[in-house]
Amino acid sequence: MKKLVSEILRHRRLYTAGKPEISDAEYDALERELERVAPNHPILQKVGSDLLSPQVGKVAHQIPMLSLGKTYEVEDLLEWAQDRPVVGTWKIDGVCLSLIYRGGALIQAKTRGDGLWGEEVSDKVAWILDCHPQLPAKAGAGEIEIRGELYCSEESFSHLLTEMEQMGLEPPSNPRNIVAGILGRKQHISLARFFSFFTFDALFPTGKAPFTTETQKYTWLQDCGFSTPFHETLQNKAEIEGFLQQVREQSSELDVGIDGAVFAFDELSLQASLGNTSHHPRYKLAFKWQGESAISTIREILWATSRLGIVTPVARIEPVVLSGAKISNVTLHNAAHVKGFHLKAGDQIELVRSGEVIPKFLRVVATQPGECHLPSQCPSCHGPLFFDEVRLLCENGTCLAQQFGLILNWIQCVGIDDLSEKRLQPLIDLGLVRIIADLYRLRMEDMLQLPLTKEKMAAKILANIEKTKTLSYAKFLSGLGIGGMGIVSWEKVLEHYPTLSDLQRASATDLVAIKGFAEKTAHQIVSGLHQRHQDIEALLAVGIRLEATKPRPTMGVLLGKSFVITGSLTRPRQEIEAAILAVGGKVGSKVTAKTTALIIADPQSTSSKAEDARNLGIALWSETELWDMLHPEENQNEQGTKM
């Protein structure tokens, strides 16, 4: 126990200094182990790195600034919520900050520290635009404490890396660490201007809050001019699970570091009645996705052009096993990361993988001598690349890699079985497929030109393509590959714009009015629909039919469960999908850690989707097993007859 306590305290100090040696998941595991062997140990009641009180050079928190209870299990989250209204929001990977206002003026800024005593950082905060020096008059003249998360976006981080390099300073390992590092500096404090601040709480030590719910609190903070993270009021299990899926989709697209979600009961009176432990409030709970990290060596850095024209770097590494999967490729985020960290073959790096998320570069462990190089030409069309200080962009709209990525995205989203990436490439090389709609113009003689494709397989692929001519609006829009939008996000939009024509007429201002959609996402939707206008018209012209949007079921035996269907089954795929959706289930196109089961004719199959499911610990169900779940009364009747 003493060794465990010593390790926890050491890692807390390293984390506070911005130099963590282990991942958050590994640290949480240490705390859980201590809680198991010594649940009342005093360090479990503290949230910072030290246990001294009062602390030299520190300032006290009038109201303790506690940590958050956390869980990695959806079931624990739902049990805590108990179908009471909650507000869900992003869990920002940054540093917790407190701003004290008196008479409307900012008089002090301090970090969380150990929850009782924090570090005075007013000199750094003066450089941060989001930390307003004055509140509007309507906020009131009494004492007000604003709490939130200080963070460094990916874009700002790339600019900060460049500036620190020019100043001869040691480059930081990641955006979260540099925030803590600069807050602890006594020099170069102007670098704090690269940080941003999201607010999530407002306290009134000397007066009464002008709101009674968490939802109203966010509105009040926004009215005061503060930026708030994406948030949404949720009423039940289905909405909470949908919110988690949406946050996961957003986390892969945004340049803000998100490492989970935070939930709080909406009614402030309920929050007050539940109160706090000495470590965390009982009325809030953080949800994080379990992850693992490992250290490996870069073999080479490969560059590929995406469907959006972004040329992204991927490191081929010495293989390692993470979350039960063998990893040999790691995304390096963007060109700015490669440039900022001088990444090259031979460097030793730490990588992290959480659930179904693509393995990501975390930090440099050891670097090799030599220069890093960014490509100057598109690896696909060989056209010139534009570097916007964050990403390398190919601006050639006819670039084959962009078209390939767009068409492949459609195939995967709408679920055209047997038309793999390897089969798509020769279709493009032969000039048979140039745009998405060309898939629906393919004939038998076209398919027979593909390598190793006989009449039986050609007929099967053509039949699979034909099956996808009738689509839900959300699946159709998701297949268009508009940045920042997945099928869950589209379903939310379609609750407000149930027809394609309604959606195409919507402006960015209209879309921002939808709860949970930021201005950046709204502009991406509008510009994306405009850019895909010709694809939309071409798809409708070849016979794509869109089903009317139906309201989501709020009850059913498969509520909140997600399925992927693969291969040939005895019933038509659309019939099976409709049956799952009718009882609250969801149907996806890819096997992920969130998938409940893979529906497959032969659960012993060795297909790629079956292997993906086994690697992730996902169940493989036969069509009969699914039908038993969908119609339990039929199964009971059969058993009764046999008896």
C-alpha positions in Angstrom: 0.0 0.0 0.0 2.8 2.4 0.8 4.4 1.7 -2.6 1.1 2.4 -4.3 0.6 5.7 -2.4 4.1 6.8 -3.3 3.5 6.0 -7.0 0.2 7.9 -7.1 1.8 11.0 -5.4 4.7 10.9 -7.8 2.5 10.7 -10.9 0.2 13.5 -9.6 3.3 15.8 -9.3 4.4 14.9 -12.8 0.9 15.4 -14.2 0.6 18.8 -12.5 4.1 19.8 -13.9 2.9 18.9 -17.4 5.3 15.9 -17.7 3.2 12.7 -17.2 5.0 9.4 -17.6 1.9 7.2 -17.8 -1.5 7.5 -19.6 -4.7 8.7 -17.8 -6.1 5.1 -17.9 -2.9 3.7 -16.2 -3.1 6.4 -13.5 -6.8 5.7 -12.9 -6.0 2.0 -12.5 -3.5 2.9 -9.7 -6.2 4.9 -7.9 -8.8 2.1 -8.3 -6.3 -0.4 -6.9 -5.6 1.8 -3.8 -9.4 2.2 -3.4 -9.7 -1.6 -3.4 -7.0 -2.2 -0.7 -7.5 1.0 1.4 -10.8 2.7 0.5 -10.5 5.4 3.2 -6.9 6.4 2.5 -6.5 10.2 2.8 -4.9 10.7 -0.6 -8.1 9.4 -2.2 -9.8 12.5 -0.8 -7.4 14.9 -2.5 -7.3 15.8 -6.1 -4.0 17.6 -6.6 -0.3 16.6 -6.2 0.4 17.7 -2.7 -1.1 17.2 0.7 0.3 20.2 2.5 -2.2 22.8 3.8 -1.7 25.7 3.8 0.7 25.6 0.9 3.5 28.1 0.5 2.9 30.4 -2.5 -0.6 29.0 -3.1 -4.0 30.7 -2.8 -7.1 29.1 -1.2 -10.3 28.2 -2.9 -13.2 29.6 -1.0 -15.4 26.8 -2.4 -13.4 23.6 -2.8 -12.5 22.9 -6.5 -13.1 19.1 -6.5 -12.2 16.5 -9.0 -14.8 14.3 -10.8 -15.9 10.8 -10.2 -15.4 8.8 -13.3 -16.4 5.6 -15.0 -15.4 3.6 -18.1 -18.6 1.6 -18.2 -21.8 2.8 -19.8 -23.9 0.6 -17.4 -22.4 2.5 -14.4 -23.3 5.8 -16.0 -26.9 4.8 -16.7 -27.3 3.4 -13.1 -26.0 6.8 -11.7 -28.4 8.8 -14.0 -31.5 6.6 -13.2 -33.5 8.3 -16.1 -33.3 11.7 -14.5 -32.6 14.7 -16.8 -28.9 15.3 -17.2 -26.7 17.7 -19.1 -23.9 16.1 -21.1 -20.9 18.0 -22.3 -17.4 17.4 -23.6 -14.6 16.4 -21.2 -11.9 18.8 -22.3 -8.3 17.5 -22.0 -6.8 20.6 -20.4 -6.2 22.4 -17.0 -9.0 23.4 -14.7 -9.0 27.2 -14.0 -10.9 29.5 -11.7 -11.6 33.2 -12.4 -12.7 35.4 -9.5 -14.7 38.6 -10.4 -15.7 41.3 -8.0 -17.7 44.3 -9.0 -17.6 42.8 -12.5 -13.8 43.0 -12.7 -11.4 40.0 -12.9 -9.4 40.2 -9.7 -7.7 36.8 -9.6 -7.1 33.6 -11.6 -6.0 30.3 -10.1 -5.5 26.7 -11.0 -7.3 23.8 -9.2 -4.1 22.6 -7.4 -5.2 20.0 -4.8 -8.8 21.3 -4.7 -8.3 23.4 -1.6 -5.2 25.4 -2.6 -4.4 26.5 -6.2 -1.6 28.4 -8.0 -2.0 32.1 -8.7 -1.8 32.5 -12.5 -3.4 36.0 -13.1 -0.3 37.2 -15.0 -0.7 34.3 -17.6 -4.5 34.6 -17.8 -4.1 38.3 -18.8 -2.8 37.1 -22.2 -5.8 34.8 -22.8 -8.6 36.4 -24.9 -11.3 34.0 -23.7 -10.7 35.0 -20.0 -12.6 38.4 -20.1 -11.2 41.1 -17.8 -14.7 42.5 -17.3 -18.2 40.9 -17.0 -21.2 42.7 -18.6 -23.3 44.8 -16.3 -26.2 42.3 -16.4 -24.0 39.7 -14.6 -24.2 41.7 -11.4 -21.7 43.4 -9.1 -21.3 40.8 -6.4 -18.5 38.2 -6.2 -18.8 35.6 -9.0 -16.5 32.7 -9.6 -16.2 31.3 -13.2 -14.8 27.8 -13.6 -13.7 26.1 -16.8 -11.0 24.3 -18.7 -7.9 25.9 -20.2 -6.7 24.1 -23.3 -4.6 24.4 -26.4 -6.3 23.5 -29.7 -4.4 21.5 -32.4 -4.1 24.6 -34.6 -2.8 26.8 -31.8 -0.4 24.1 -30.7 1.2 24.0 -34.1 1.8 27.7 -34.0 3.1 27.5 -30.5 5.5 24.7 -31.5 7.0 27.0 -34.2 7.3 29.9 -31.8 9.0 27.9 -29.0 11.4 26.4 -31.6 12.4 30.0 -32.7 12.9 31.0 -29.0 15.2 28.0 -28.5 12.8 26.4 -26.0 12.3 22.6 -25.5 9.2 21.6 -27.5 6.2 20.2 -25.5 5.1 16.6 -25.8 1.4 17.4 -26.4 -1.2 20.2 -26.1 -2.3 19.3 -22.6 1.2 19.2 -21.2 2.1 22.6 -22.5 -0.8 24.3 -20.8 0.3 23.0 -17.4 3.9 23.7 -18.3 3.4 27.4 -19.2 1.1 28.0 -16.3 4.0 26.9 -14.0 6.6 29.2 -15.7 7.9 32.5 -14.5 9.3 33.4 -17.9 7.8 33.5 -21.4 4.3 33.9 -20.0 3.2 35.6 -23.2 3.0 32.1 -24.7 -0.3 31.7 -22.8 -1.9 33.7 -25.6 -2.1 30.5 -27.6 -4.6 29.0 -25.1 -8.4 29.0 -25.1 -10.9 28.7 -22.3 -14.2 26.8 -22.1 -16.4 27.6 -19.2 -18.7 25.1 -17.5 -19.6 26.6 -14.1 -20.6 29.8 -12.3 -20.7 30.2 -8.5 -22.0 33.0 -6.4 -20.4 33.0 -2.9 -22.1 36.2 -1.8 -25.4 36.0 -3.6 -28.0 33.8 -5.4 -27.5 32.3 -8.8 -29.8 33.8 -11.5 -30.7 30.3 -12.8 -32.1 27.1 -11.5 -30.9 24.5 -13.9 -27.6 23.4 -15.5 -29.1 24.2 -18.9 -29.9 27.8 -17.9 -26.4 28.1 -16.4 -24.8 27.4 -19.8 -27.1 30.0 -21.4 -26.1 32.6 -18.7 -22.4 31.9 -19.3 -22.9 32.4 -23.1 -24.8 35.6 -22.5 -21.8 36.8 -20.5 -19.6 36.3 -23.5 -17.9 33.1 -22.5 -17.3 30.1 -24.8 -18.9 26.9 -23.6 -18.2 23.3 -24.8 -20.8 21.4 -26.8 -23.5 20.3 -24.4 -27.0 18.8 -24.5 -29.9 18.0 -22.1 -30.6 14.3 -22.1 -33.7 12.6 -20.7 -33.1 8.8 -21.0 -30.8 5.9 -21.7 -31.2 6.1 -25.5 -30.3 9.8 -25.5 -27.3 9.3 -23.3 -25.9 6.5 -25.5 -26.6 8.6 -28.6 -24.8 11.6 -27.1 -21.7 9.4 -26.3 -21.7 8.2 -29.9 -21.9 11.8 -31.1 -19.1 12.9 -28.9 -17.0 10.1 -30.1 -17.6 11.1 -33.7 -16.8 14.7 -32.9 -13.6 13.9 -31.1 -12.0 12.5 -34.2 -12.9 15.6 -36.3 -12.2 18.5 -33.9 -9.0 20.2 -33.1 -10.0 20.4 -29.4 -8.6 17.5 -27.2 -11.6 15.6 -25.9 -11.0 12.6 -23.6 -14.6 11.7 -22.7 -17.8 13.3 -21.6 -19.1 14.9 -18.3 -22.7 14.5 -17.1 -24.4 16.6 -14.4 -28.0 16.5 -13.1 -29.9 19.3 -14.7 -31.8 20.5 -11.6 -29.6 22.6 -9.3 -31.8 21.8 -6.3 -31.1 18.1 -6.9 -27.3 18.9 -7.1 -27.5 20.7 -3.7 -29.3 17.8 -2.1 -26.8 15.3 -3.3 -23.8 17.3 -2.2 -20.1 16.3 -2.4 -17.7 13.7 -1.1 -14.3 15.1 -0.1 -13.0 14.1 -3.5 -15.9 14.8 -6.0 -19.4 16.0 -6.4 -22.1 13.3 -6.3 -24.2 15.2 -8.9 -21.5 14.9 -11.7 -19.9 12.0 -13.3 -17.2 11.8 -16.0 -17.3 9.0 -18.6 -14.0 8.0 -20.3 -13.2 5.4 -22.9 -10.7 2.8 -21.7 -7.4 3.0 -23.4 -3.9 1.6 -23.5 -0.6 3.0 -24.5 2.7 1.5 -25.7 6.1 2.5 -27.0 7.4 1.6 -30.4 9.9 2.7 -33.1 8.9 4.4 -36.4 10.0 2.4 -39.4 8.8 5.0 -42.0 6.3 7.8 -42.4 3.8 7.4 -45.2 1.6 10.2 -46.6 -1.9 9.7 -48.1 -4.5 12.1 -49.6 -8.0 11.8 -48.0 -11.4 12.4 -49.7 -11.3 15.9 -48.3 -7.9 16.7 -49.9 -6.0 16.6 -46.6 -2.6 14.8 -46.9 -2.2 13.0 -43.7 0.8 11.3 -42.2 0.8 7.7 -40.9 3.8 6.1 -39.2 4.6 2.4 -39.9 6.0 1.2 -36.6 7.5 -1.9 -35.1 4.3 -3.9 -34.3 2.9 -3.8 -30.8 -0.4 -5.2 -29.2 -2.9 -2.7 -27.8 -6.5 -3.4 -26.6 -6.1 -6.9 -28.0 -5.2 -5.8 -31.5 -1.8 -5.9 -33.3 -0.9 -2.4 -34.2 1.6 -1.6 -37.0 0.3 1.8 -38.2 -0.2 5.0 -36.2 -1.8 8.3 -37.3 0.5 11.3 -36.7 -2.4 13.7 -36.7 -1.2 16.3 -39.3 1.8 17.9 -41.0 2.2 20.4 -38.2 2.8 17.5 -35.7 5.4 15.9 -37.9 7.2 19.3 -38.4 6.9 20.4 -34.8 8.2 17.1 -33.3 10.8 16.6 -36.1 9.4 13.1 -36.6 11.3 10.7 -38.8 12.3 7.0 -39.1 14.1 5.6 -36.1 12.3 7.9 -33.5 10.8 6.1 -30.5 7.2 7.2 -29.8 4.4 6.5 -27.4 1.0 5.7 -28.9 -2.4 5.3 -27.5 -5.5 3.4 -28.5 -8.9 3.7 -26.9 -11.8 1.3 -27.9 -12.3 1.4 -31.7 -10.4 4.7 -32.1 -7.5 4.6 -34.5 -4.1 4.3 -32.7 -2.7 7.8 -32.2 0.7 9.3 -31.6 1.0 10.6 -28.1 4.6 11.9 -27.6 8.3 11.4 -28.6 10.2 9.1 -26.2 13.6 9.3 -28.0 14.6 11.0 -31.2 17.2 10.1 -33.8 19.6 12.6 -35.5 18.6 13.8 -38.9 16.0 16.1 -40.5 12.2 15.6 -41.0 10.7 16.3 -44.4 7.2 17.3 -45.5 6.2 16.3 -49.0 5.8 19.1 -51.5 3.6 17.2 -54.0 0.4 15.2 -53.6 1.2 11.5 -53.3 -1.8 10.8 -55.6 -2.0 13.4 -58.4 1.5 14.9 -57.9 0.1 18.4 -57.8 1.5 21.1 -55.5 0.5 21.0 -51.8 -0.5 24.0 -49.7 0.5 24.1 -46.1 -1.9 26.1 -43.9 0.5 25.9 -40.9 -1.5 22.9 -39.6 -2.3 20.6 -42.6 -1.0 19.9 -46.1 -3.8 20.3 -48.6 -4.2 19.1 -52.2 -6.5 21.7 -53.9 -6.9 19.7 -57.1 -10.6 18.8 -57.2 -10.0 16.0 -59.8 -7.3 14.3 -57.6 -8.0 10.5 -57.9 -7.2 9.9 -54.3 -9.9 12.3 -53.2 -12.4 10.6 -55.6 -11.4 7.2 -54.4 -11.8 8.1 -50.8 -15.2 9.7 -51.5 -16.5 6.6 -53.4 -15.1 4.1 -50.8 -16.7 6.1 -48.0 -20.1 5.8 -49.8 -19.6 2.0 -50.3 -18.8 1.5 -46.6 -21.6 3.8 -45.3 -24.4 2.3 -47.4 -23.1 -1.2 -47.0 -22.3 -2.6 -50.5 -21.0 -6.0 -49.6 -18.1 -7.7 -51.5 -17.1 -4.4 -53.2 -13.8 -4.0 -51.4 -11.1 -1.4 -51.6 -9.1 -3.9 -53.8 -12.0 -4.2 -56.3 -12.8 -0.5 -56.4 -9.3 0.5 -57.4 -9.3 -1.3 -60.8 -12.8 0.0 -61.5 -11.3 3.5 -61.2 -8.2 2.6 -63.1 -10.3 1.3 -66.0 -12.3 4.5 -66.0 -15.5 2.6 -65.2 -16.1 4.6 -62.0 -15.3 8.3 -61.7 -18.1 9.5 -59.4 -20.3 7.7 -56.8 -23.2 7.5 -59.2 -21.1 5.4 -61.6 -21.4 2.5 -59.3 -25.1 2.2 -60.2 -24.3 2.2 -64.0 -22.0 -0.8 -63.8 -22.9 -3.8 -66.0 -21.9 -7.5 -66.0 -19.3 -6.9 -68.8 -17.7 -4.1 -66.7 -17.4 -6.3 -63.6 -15.9 -9.2 -65.6 -12.9 -6.9 -66.4 -11.9 -7.0 -62.7 -9.0 -9.4 -61.8 -10.1 -12.8 -60.4 -13.8 -11.9 -60.8 -16.0 -14.5 -62.4 -19.7 -14.3 -63.4 -21.1 -15.5 -60.0 -19.1 -12.9 -58.0 -19.9 -10.2 -60.5 -23.6 -10.9 -60.3 -23.4 -10.9 -56.5 -21.7 -7.5 -56.4 -24.2 -6.0 -58.9 -27.1 -7.4 -56.8 -25.5 -5.9 -53.6 -25.2 -2.5 -55.3 -28.9 -2.7 -56.4 -29.9 -3.4 -52.8 -28.6 0.0 -51.7 -30.8 2.0 -54.1 -33.2 2.6 -51.2 -31.6 4.4 -48.3 -32.6 6.3 -45.2 -31.8 10.1 -45.4 -29.2 9.8 -42.7 -27.3 6.9 -44.4 -27.5 8.8 -47.7 -26.1 12.0 -46.2 -23.4 10.1 -44.3 -22.3 8.4 -47.5 -21.6 11.8 -49.0 -18.6 12.2 -46.7 -19.1 15.7 -45.4 -16.5 16.5 -42.8 -17.4 16.4 -39.2 -20.7 14.5 -39.7 -21.5 10.9 -38.9 -24.8 9.1 -39.1 -25.8 10.0 -35.5 -25.2 13.7 -36.2 -27.2 13.5 -39.4 -30.1 11.9 -37.6 -30.2 14.8 -35.2 -30.2 17.3 -38.1 -33.0 15.4 -39.8 -35.2 15.7 -36.8 -35.4 19.4 -37.7 -35.1 19.1 -41.5 -36.9 15.9 -42.5 -36.5 16.3 -46.3 -33.5 16.8 -48.5 -34.9 20.0 -50.0 -35.6 21.4 -46.5 -32.0 20.7 -45.5 -30.5 22.1 -48.7 -32.3 25.4 -48.1 -31.1 25.7 -44.5 -28.4 28.3 -43.7 -25.5 28.0 -41.2 -27.5 30.3 -38.9 -30.5 27.9 -39.0 -28.3 24.9 -38.2 -26.6 26.6 -35.3 -30.0 26.8 -33.7 -30.1 23.0 -33.4 -29.0 22.0 -29.9 -25.4 20.7 -29.9 -24.3 22.1 -33.3 -21.5 24.7 -33.2 -21.0 27.4 -35.9 -18.0 25.6 -37.4 -20.0 22.4 -37.9 -23.0 24.3 -39.3 -20.7 25.9 -42.0 -19.2 22.5 -42.8 -22.7 21.1 -43.4 -23.8 24.0 -45.7 -20.5 24.1 -47.7 -20.4 20.3 -47.9 -23.9 20.1 -49.3 -23.0 22.7 -51.8 -19.8 20.9 -52.9 -21.7 17.6 -53.1 -24.6 19.1 -55.1 -23.6 17.4 -58.4 -23.1 14.0 -56.6 -26.6 14.3 -55.0 -28.2 15.1 -58.4 -26.4 12.3 -60.1 -27.3 9.8 -57.4 -31.0 10.7 -57.6 -30.8 10.5 -61.4 -29.6 6.9 -61.3 -32.5 5.8 -59.1 -31.5 6.3 -55.5 -34.7 6.5 -53.4 -34.8 8.1 -50.0 -37.0 6.8 -47.3 -39.0 9.2 -45.2 -37.4 10.0 -41.8 -39.1 8.2 -39.0 -39.0 9.1 -35.3 -36.7 7.0 -33.2 -38.4 4.3 -31.1 -38.2 5.1 -27.4 -38.7 1.5 -26.3 -38.0 -2.0 -27.6 -36.0 -5.1 -26.8 -32.9 -3.8 -28.7 -33.1 -0.2 -27.4 -29.6 1.2 -27.3 -27.9 -1.8 -29.0 -26.0 -1.6 -32.2 -25.5 -4.2 -34.9 -23.6 -4.8 -38.1 -25.0 -7.1 -40.8 -22.6 -8.9 -43.2 -22.9 -11.6 -45.9 -25.9 -13.3 -47.4 -28.8 -14.2 -45.1 -32.1 -15.9 -45.7 -34.0 -12.6 -45.4 -33.3 -9.4 -47.4 -30.9 -7.1 -45.6 -33.4 -4.2 -45.6 -36.0 -6.4 -43.9 -33.5 -7.3 -41.2 -32.4 -3.6 -40.7 -36.0 -2.5 -40.5 -36.8 -5.2 -37.8 -33.8 -4.0 -35.7 -34.7 -0.4 -36.0 -38.3 -1.0 -35.2 -37.4 -2.2 -31.7 -34.9 0.5 -30.8 -31.7 -1.0 -32.2 -29.2 0.7 -34.5 -27.5 -0.7 -37.6 -23.9 0.3 -38.5 -21.6 -0.5 -41.4 -18.4 -1.0 -39.5 -17.6 -3.3 -36.5 -16.4 -1.2 -33.6 -16.1 -1.5 -29.8 -19.6 -0.1 -29.5 -21.2 -2.9 -31.7 -23.4 -5.2 -29.7 -23.2 -8.1 -32.2 -22.2 -8.9 -35.8 -25.1 -10.6 -37.6 -23.6 -13.3 -40.0 -24.8 -16.5 -41.7 -21.9 -18.5 -40.2 -20.6 -17.4 -36.8 -17.4 -19.5 -37.5 -16.6 -17.4 -40.6 -13.1 -16.1 -41.0 -14.2 -13.0 -43.0 -12.5 -9.6 -42.2 -15.6 -8.4 -40.3 -15.8 -11.6 -38.3 -12.1 -11.3 -37.4 -12.6 -7.6 -36.4 -15.4 -8.7 -34.2 -13.4 -11.4 -32.5 -10.4 -9.0 -32.0 -12.7 -6.5 -30.2 -14.6 -9.2 -28.2 -17.9 -8.5 -30.1 -20.4 -11.4 -30.2 -21.2 -13.1 -33.6 -24.9 -13.9 -33.9 -26.5 -16.1 -36.5 -29.7 -14.9 -38.1 -31.7 -17.3 -35.9 -30.1 -15.9 -32.7 -31.1 -12.4 -33.8 -34.7 -13.5 -34.6 -34.9 -15.1 -31.2 -34.1 -11.7 -29.7 -36.5 -9.9 -31.9 -39.4 -12.3 -31.4 -38.9 -13.9 -27.9 -42.6 -14.9 -27.8 -42.1 -17.2 -30.8 -39.2 -18.9 -29.2 -41.3 -19.4 -26.0 -44.2 -20.8 -27.9 -42.0 -23.3 -29.7 -40.5 -24.5 -26.4 -44.0 -24.8 -25.0 -45.1 -26.9 -27.9 -42.1 -29.2 -27.5 -42.9 -29.7 -23.8 
